[in-house]
Amino acid sequence: MQERIIQEIALLKERYPNLIHGQNYDWVIIPDFPLPEGYNRQITKLLFLIPITYPHTGPDCFYVEKGLRLSNGNMPSNYNEHMEVPVGGDWGYFSWHPEIWEAKDEIQKGDNLLTFIKAVNLRLREAE
């Protein structure tokens, strides 16, 4: 499945050219992920882990740079800080996952890493 992940990371790089990934393709960082209005910053580092059961199981949860707050100063819902991750650093953690994950043999016809990031964007647009 590593070849599939490599292809999907290439799809992500079309939209996020500064993306970096783990040597074993087990994590992805988008260092300049744009945040929607409603937060205390305009961009953040965004990290997600790729499960060993991928693509049968989609990514679960995502991480942002520690200190993310809503523009009113409150913490977003389902967000915690001081999480340890394989890449080190100080991260906040959104306990969140897509409700449905349906990967298909043809990458573009089902869920993939790009559709996961689109779902992350939708979650962040909730700004609560």
Beta strands, then each sheet from edge to edge (+ up, - down):
strand 1: 20-21
strand 2: 27-34
strand 3: 43-49
strand 4: 62-65
strand 5: 79-83
strand 6: 91-94
sheet 1: 1+ 2- 3+ 4- 6+ 5-
end
